[in-house]
């Protein structure tokens, strides 16, 4: 039977296999909101959207992460694969969670999670008894993995872009850094080898591009027992994710090569690396091994296909779709373009070309993050605009990931002025190159991209004829005042300290120059957003009314920072496309 997806459905994603790989837990929005499924059957976890699922290595449980009201705060629940035994395990009250996943400790299957409230507490949770063993405590300290003997815990600490991994000896309480690193380097992932003798770390320490290193951990030294050893590295790509087979020790390495994905299987003993037969999709995510190591599951998407699941047979490295692959008719594949900013910095961007000949009315679309990346994945609004004769240029301005450590840090603090200038450079490139009509440019973005949209509109008001701002910050100081404390603490390294860098944050806040705005502006925000709080949109609209600026304000009830319900996404897409079409064409 062919599964019928709504045209705005994201498909299926976030796979987690059963111990032998025969069944897969995953997320799908087939019902209208992201929910947890096991091999086609939806688990009864309630109406709130699901953000992640984790199949236990003994096959007895599925851990489900749920976002009440669609807000950034998440809760951890446990449920049997047959849909029975639902119970909450973490994220009570005002706390939220960061999951490390299932671990096997002293022959017991337990779940490692960090519960974030006034302090960050690393926990091991027994799914049967709900007993909670505390592992760590401190600000910006998150559990990554636990050794099988239960002695060592790998933790990540620090703000965005400056994260370190430490190893904690639970017996002695001694802790030490995996390696010293440098001020501008960051280590995002750390996982023990099956025998616990090594920690594999995904890091850009001592390297421009993120790579995989291994550090010995011995019984006498709960901190590095030797120098880091490079396991896998590429000069043309960043390591995006690593999965370790707990049974065989095999590594699955997911590489990001200028936005497109490569997936390989690497044997750390023989050092033989095999390329997985590429699933149908330019962008891959979430590789996960089955407990027995026979199967790897992964999610794939592309400009013409929503996210869907693929099963990889490890023995042959061959991939095959789990379900019939949902597609839709698209208007042209994107072209990768190269732009030079005003200071000589090289940028890239994906150009979605409509039918007909240029110049086209064109929207510049700015991704969130900022340490995210525009990639050739699934985005219905690009297709809807192209179908109406409107081109989309989606650039990776400075601060984007995927292009090395130096590039991702170029927009930190005062460097953000350069990111705003990058938007103007993209506008000039499009017009001067004959791709965009002079006077026919607009700009839009979500989250940090919404902030950057506002900043570009008030800094270069004559360049743009229309703007769409979605869940963005209007004032960086009020953002710090109202966002979740754990989000504020992690953002200081990127935007600046609200006390020490107050003058810089005021200068970078678009709301304080809103009188410069000329383009009509559509503002869209989730009513339950506590990441970029909805107060940011309220005060922006109040300022637009005060200054008599043309605008429209849309609040999506029941949505947080990400719009997850199909009815909300349809409303957003319809209003954004109508607004752009009215003012750009």
C-alpha positions in Angstrom: 0.0 0.0 0.0 1.4 3.4 -0.9 1.5 5.9 1.9 -0.2 9.2 1.0 1.5 12.3 2.4 0.2 15.8 2.7 2.1 18.1 0.3 3.6 19.8 3.3 4.5 16.7 5.2 8.1 16.3 6.2 7.8 12.5 5.7 9.6 10.2 8.2 12.8 10.9 10.1 14.8 10.2 13.3 15.1 6.4 12.9 16.1 4.1 15.7 16.3 0.3 15.0 15.3 -2.7 17.1 18.1 -4.9 18.3 18.2 -7.1 15.2 17.2 -4.2 12.8 13.9 -5.9 11.8 11.8 -3.1 13.2 12.3 0.7 13.3 11.1 3.4 15.6 10.8 6.7 13.9 8.9 10.0 13.7 6.3 11.0 11.1 3.8 13.8 10.7 1.4 11.7 8.7 -1.3 12.3 11.4 -0.9 16.1 11.1 1.7 16.5 13.9 5.0 14.6 14.5 4.3 11.4 16.4 6.3 8.3 17.3 5.8 5.1 15.2 7.2 1.6 15.3 7.2 0.0 11.8 4.0 1.7 10.7 2.1 1.7 14.0 1.7 5.0 15.9 2.5 4.9 19.6 -0.1 6.4 21.9 2.0 9.1 23.5 -0.6 11.9 23.3 -1.2 14.9 21.1 2.0 16.9 21.8 4.7 16.7 19.1 7.5 14.1 19.3 11.1 15.3 18.7 13.1 12.1 19.0 12.7 8.3 19.6 15.2 5.8 20.9 14.7 2.0 20.6 16.3 0.2 23.6 19.1 -2.3 22.9 17.2 -5.1 24.6 14.1 -4.3 22.5 11.9 -3.8 25.6 11.3 0.0 25.4 11.1 3.0 23.2 12.2 6.3 24.8 10.2 9.2 23.3 11.1 12.9 23.6 8.0 15.1 23.6 7.7 18.9 23.3 4.6 20.1 25.3 2.8 22.7 23.2 5.6 22.6 20.6 7.8 24.7 22.8 11.6 24.2 23.1 11.1 22.5 26.5 11.1 18.7 26.1 10.2 15.7 28.3 11.4 12.1 28.3 8.8 9.3 28.3 9.1 5.5 28.1 6.7 3.2 26.3 6.7 -0.4 25.2 7.0 -1.0 21.5 3.5 -2.5 21.6 2.1 0.8 22.9 1.7 -0.1 26.6 3.4 1.1 29.8 3.6 4.8 29.0 5.3 6.7 31.8 7.3 9.9 32.2 10.9 9.6 33.1 12.5 13.1 33.0 11.7 16.8 32.2 9.3 17.4 35.0 7.9 20.8 35.8 9.9 23.6 34.2 12.9 21.5 33.4 13.9 20.3 29.9 16.2 17.5 28.7 19.1 16.7 26.5 19.3 12.9 25.7 22.4 10.9 25.3 20.4 7.7 24.6 20.4 4.1 25.8 23.5 2.7 27.4 24.3 -0.8 28.7 26.0 -0.5 32.1 27.0 -3.6 34.1 24.5 -5.7 32.0 21.6 -3.3 32.7 19.9 -1.3 30.0 19.4 2.3 31.2 18.9 5.7 29.6 21.4 8.6 29.9 19.9 12.1 30.0 20.7 15.6 31.2 17.8 17.3 33.0 18.1 21.1 32.8 16.7 23.4 35.4 18.5 25.8 37.7 21.4 23.4 37.3 22.2 20.7 34.7 22.0 17.2 36.2 23.2 14.1 34.3 21.2 11.0 35.1 20.9 7.3 34.4 17.2 6.2 34.4 16.1 2.6 34.8 13.0 2.2 32.6 11.4 -0.5 34.8 11.8 1.1 38.2 12.2 4.7 37.1 15.2 4.9 39.6 17.4 7.8 38.9 21.2 7.7 39.4 22.9 11.1 39.3 26.1 11.3 37.3 27.0 14.9 37.0 25.9 18.4 38.1 26.8 21.8 36.9 26.0 24.6 34.4 26.2 23.8 30.7 27.4 20.2 31.5 25.6 17.5 29.4 26.2 13.7 29.5 27.3 12.2 26.2 28.0 8.6 27.0 28.8 6.1 29.8 31.3 3.3 29.7 29.9 -0.2 30.0 31.6 -0.8 33.4 29.7 2.3 34.7 32.9 3.9 35.9 33.5 6.7 33.4 31.2 9.3 32.0 31.9 11.5 29.0 30.4 15.0 29.4 30.3 18.0 27.2 30.5 21.5 28.7 30.7 25.1 27.6 28.7 27.5 25.4 28.1 27.2 21.6 31.2 27.0 19.5 33.5 26.5 22.5 32.5 23.1 23.9 34.9 20.7 25.5 34.6 17.0 26.5 35.7 15.9 29.9 35.9 12.4 31.4 34.5 11.9 34.9 35.6 8.9 37.1 32.5 8.1 39.1 34.5 6.0 41.6 37.0 8.8 42.6 35.1 11.9 41.5 38.2 12.9 39.5 37.5 14.7 36.2 39.7 15.9 33.4 39.6 17.2 29.9 39.8 14.8 27.0 42.3 17.2 25.5 43.0 20.8 26.1 41.8 22.2 22.8 42.0 25.9 21.8 39.7 28.9 22.5 38.0 28.8 19.1 37.7 25.0 18.7 34.7 22.9 19.7 34.1 19.3 20.4 30.4 18.4 19.9 30.3 14.6 20.2 32.0 11.9 22.3 31.3 8.2 22.5 33.1 5.3 24.2 34.4 2.4 22.1 32.7 -0.9 23.0 35.5 -2.0 25.4 35.7 1.4 27.0 39.4 1.8 26.2 38.9 4.8 23.9 36.6 7.8 23.4 35.8 8.8 19.9 35.4 12.5 19.6 34.0 14.6 16.7 35.9 17.8 16.9 37.6 20.7 15.0 40.5 20.8 17.6 43.7 21.3 15.8 41.9 21.2 12.4 40.0 23.5 10.2 37.4 20.8 9.3 35.7 18.7 12.0 37.1 15.2 12.1 37.1 12.0 14.2 39.8 11.5 16.8 40.3 8.8 19.4 41.7 9.3 22.9 42.8 6.4 25.2 41.1 6.2 28.6 42.7 3.8 31.1 41.9 2.6 34.6 44.8 4.6 36.0 43.9 7.8 34.1 40.3 8.9 33.9 41.6 11.7 31.7 43.6 11.0 28.5 46.0 8.2 28.8 47.8 9.2 25.6 47.8 11.7 22.7 44.7 12.0 20.5 45.0 9.9 17.4 43.3 11.0 14.1 40.9 8.2 13.1 39.2 9.8 10.1 39.5 13.2 8.4 38.8 14.8 5.0 40.2 18.0 3.6 37.0 18.6 1.5 34.4 17.7 4.1 33.4 18.0 7.7 32.4 15.1 9.9 28.8 15.7 10.9 28.0 12.6 12.9 29.5 9.3 14.1 27.7 6.1 15.2 29.5 3.2 16.9 28.3 -0.4 16.7 28.4 -1.7 20.3 28.7 -5.2 19.1 31.3 -5.0 16.3 33.1 -1.7 16.9 32.4 -0.6 13.4 31.9 3.1 12.8 29.4 4.9 10.6 30.7 8.2 9.5 28.4 10.9 8.1 30.3 13.5 6.1 29.1 17.0 4.9 30.8 17.9 1.6 29.7 21.5 0.8 26.1 20.7 1.8 25.8 17.2 0.3 26.2 14.1 2.4 28.5 11.0 2.1 28.0 8.0 4.4 30.8 5.5 5.0 31.5 2.4 7.2 34.9 2.5 8.8 36.7 -0.4 10.6 39.0 1.2 13.1 41.1 -2.0 13.4 41.7 -2.7 9.6 41.2 1.0 8.7 39.2 -0.1 5.8 36.5 2.4 4.8 33.5 1.4 2.6 31.1 3.8 1.0 27.5 3.1 1.5 25.4 2.9 -1.7 23.9 6.4 -1.6 20.3 6.6 -0.6 18.2 8.7 -2.9 18.7 12.2 -1.4 21.4 14.9 -1.2 21.2 15.3 2.6 21.4 12.4 5.1 21.0 12.4 8.9 20.7 10.3 12.0 22.7 7.1 11.2 22.1 4.5 13.9 23.2 0.8 14.2 21.1 -2.1 15.4 22.3 -3.7 18.6 23.7 -6.7 16.7 25.6 -4.5 14.2 24.0 -6.1 11.1 21.9 -3.1 10.1 22.3 0.7 9.9 19.3 3.0 9.5 19.5 6.6 8.1 17.2 9.4 7.0 17.6 10.9 3.5 16.0 14.0 1.8 16.5 16.1 -1.3 15.0 19.1 -3.1 12.4 16.8 -4.7 11.8 14.3 -1.9 10.7 14.7 1.7 12.6 13.0 4.5 12.4 9.2 4.4 14.0 6.1 5.9 16.7 3.8 4.5 18.0 0.5 5.8 21.6 -0.3 5.1 22.8 -3.9 5.2 26.2 -3.6 6.8 27.7 -6.7 5.1 27.1 -5.3 1.7 26.9 -1.5 2.4 23.8 -1.4 0.3 20.9 0.9 1.2 17.2 0.4 0.4 14.1 2.4 1.3 12.1 1.2 4.3 8.8 2.6 2.9 7.7 3.9 -0.5 9.5 7.2 -0.9 7.1 10.2 -0.9 8.0 12.8 -3.6 6.4 15.8 -5.3 6.7 17.5 -8.6 9.4 20.1 -8.3 10.5 23.1 -10.4 14.2 22.6 -11.1 17.0 21.4 -8.9 19.1 24.0 -7.1 22.3 25.4 -8.5 25.3 26.0 -6.3 26.6 29.6 -6.8 29.7 31.4 -5.4 29.6 34.9 -4.1 32.3 37.3 -2.9 31.4 39.5 0.0 32.6 43.1 0.3 35.6 42.2 2.4 36.7 39.4 -0.1 35.2 36.5 1.9 34.0 33.6 -0.4 30.4 32.5 0.2 28.1 29.9 -1.4 24.4 29.8 -2.0 21.8 27.6 -3.6 19.8 29.2 -6.4 16.3 27.8 -7.2 15.5 28.8 -10.7 11.8 29.1 -11.9 10.7 28.6 -15.4 11.4 31.3 -18.0 14.4 33.5 -18.5 16.1 35.8 -16.0 16.0 38.3 -14.5 13.5 37.0 -12.0 11.8 38.4 -8.9 13.9 36.8 -6.2 13.8 36.1 -2.5 16.9 35.7 -0.5 16.3 33.0 2.2 18.4 33.1 5.3 18.8 29.9 7.4 18.7 29.8 11.2 21.4 29.0 13.7 23.6 30.9 12.9 25.8 27.8 13.1 23.6 25.9 10.8 23.8 25.5 7.0 21.7 25.9 3.9 21.7 22.5 2.2 19.8 21.0 -0.8 17.1 19.4 1.3 13.3 19.6 1.7 11.7 23.1 1.7 8.2 23.4 0.3 8.3 27.2 0.2 11.1 27.2 -2.4 9.0 25.1 -4.7 5.8 27.1 -4.1 7.7 30.4 -5.0 9.4 28.9 -8.0 6.1 27.6 -9.3 4.9 31.3 -9.3 7.9 32.5 -11.2 9.9 33.7 -8.1 13.5 32.5 -7.7 15.0 31.7 -4.3 18.7 32.3 -3.4 19.6 30.5 -0.1 23.1 31.6 0.9 25.5 30.4 3.6 26.7 33.7 5.1 29.6 33.8 7.5 28.9 31.9 10.7 27.4 29.0 8.8 28.6 25.5 9.6 30.1 23.0 7.0 32.9 25.3 5.9 35.4 24.9 8.7 36.2 26.3 12.1 37.3 29.8 10.9 34.2 30.4 8.8 31.7 29.3 11.5 33.4 31.8 14.0 33.6 34.8 11.7 30.2 36.2 12.9 30.9 36.0 16.6 30.3 39.2 18.5 31.2 42.3 16.3 31.8 39.9 13.4 28.0 39.9 13.0 28.3 43.2 11.1 30.0 41.2 8.4 27.2 38.7 8.3 24.7 41.5 7.7 27.0 42.8 4.9 27.0 39.3 3.4 23.3 39.7 2.7 23.9 42.9 0.8 26.7 41.2 -1.2 24.3 38.4 -2.2 21.8 41.0 -3.3 24.4 42.7 -5.5 25.5 39.4 -6.9 22.0 38.5 -8.0 21.2 41.9 -9.6 24.7 42.5 -11.2 24.7 39.0 -12.6 21.3 39.4 -14.2 19.6 36.7 -12.1 17.4 39.1 -10.1 15.4 42.0 -11.3 16.5 45.4 -10.1 13.9 46.4 -7.5 12.6 42.9 -7.5 14.4 41.5 -4.4 13.0 40.4 -1.1 14.6 38.8 2.0 13.2 36.3 4.5 14.4 33.9 7.2 13.5 32.0 10.3 15.0 32.1 13.9 18.5 33.6 13.5 17.6 34.0 9.8 14.6 36.1 10.9 17.0 38.3 13.0 19.3 38.7 10.0 16.3 39.5 7.7 15.4 42.4 10.0 19.0 43.5 10.3 19.4 43.6 6.5 16.1 45.4 6.0 17.1 48.3 8.4 20.7 48.4 7.3 20.1 48.3 3.5 16.5 49.5 3.2 16.7 50.4 -0.5 17.8 46.9 -1.6 14.6 45.1 -0.8 10.9 45.4 -1.8 9.5 42.9 0.7 10.5 41.0 3.9 9.2 38.0 5.8 10.5 37.6 9.4 9.8 34.3 11.2 10.5 33.7 14.9 13.4 36.1 14.9 15.0 38.3 17.5 14.2 42.0 17.1 16.3 43.2 20.1 19.2 41.1 21.3 19.0 42.5 24.9 15.3 41.7 25.3 16.0 38.3 23.8 18.4 37.6 26.6 15.9 38.8 29.2 13.1 36.6 28.1 14.6 33.4 26.5 15.1 30.2 28.5 18.1 30.6 30.9 19.9 27.6 29.4 19.6 29.1 25.9 20.9 32.5 27.1 23.9 30.9 28.8 24.9 29.0 25.7 24.5 32.0 23.4 27.0 34.3 25.0 29.9 33.0 22.9 28.0 33.8 19.7 26.2 37.1 20.3 28.0 38.6 23.3 27.4 39.0 27.0 24.3 41.1 27.8 26.2 43.1 30.5 29.8 43.2 29.2 28.8 43.7 25.5 25.6 45.7 26.0 26.7 48.5 23.6 27.4 46.0 20.9 24.1 44.2 21.3 22.2 47.5 21.2 24.0 48.4 17.9 23.2 45.0 16.4 19.5 45.1 17.4 17.3 45.9 14.4 14.5 47.2 16.6 16.6 50.2 17.5 16.7 51.3 13.9 13.3 50.2 12.8 12.5 53.7 11.5 14.8 52.9 8.6 12.6 50.1 7.3 11.0 50.7 3.9 9.9 47.2 2.7 6.4 45.9 3.8 7.1 43.2 6.4 5.2 40.0 7.3 5.9 38.8 10.9 5.1 35.2 11.8 5.7 33.7 15.3 4.7 30.8 17.4 2.5 31.7 20.4 4.3 29.2 22.6 7.9 30.0 21.6 10.2 30.4 24.5 13.4 30.0 22.5 13.0 33.3 20.8 10.1 34.5 23.0 6.9 35.8 21.3 7.6 39.2 23.1 10.1 39.8 20.4 7.4 39.8 17.8 5.0 41.8 19.9 7.5 44.7 20.5 8.5 44.7 16.8 4.8 45.0 15.7 4.3 47.8 18.3 7.2 49.7 16.8 6.0 49.2 13.3 2.6 50.6 14.3 4.3 53.6 16.0 6.3 54.4 12.9 3.5 53.8 10.4 5.3 51.0 8.6 3.3 48.5 6.4 3.2 45.1 7.9 1.1 42.0 8.7 1.4 40.0 11.9 0.5 36.3 12.2 0.5 34.4 15.5 0.3 30.6 15.3 -1.4 29.2 18.3 -0.1 25.9 19.7 3.3 26.3 18.0 6.7 26.9 19.6 9.9 27.9 17.9 9.4 25.2 15.1 6.1 25.0 13.3 5.4 21.3 13.5 1.6 20.9 12.8 0.6 20.6 9.2 -2.2 23.1 9.5 0.2 25.7 11.0 2.8 25.1 8.2 0.1 25.4 5.6 -1.1 28.7 7.0 2.5 30.0 7.2 3.3 29.0 3.7 0.0 30.3 2.2 0.4 33.7 3.9 4.1 34.0 3.1 3.7 33.1 -0.5 0.7 35.5 -0.9 2.6 38.4 0.8 5.7 37.9 -1.3 3.7 37.5 -4.5 1.7 40.7 -3.8 4.7 42.9 -3.0 7.4 41.4 -5.3 5.7 40.7 -8.6 
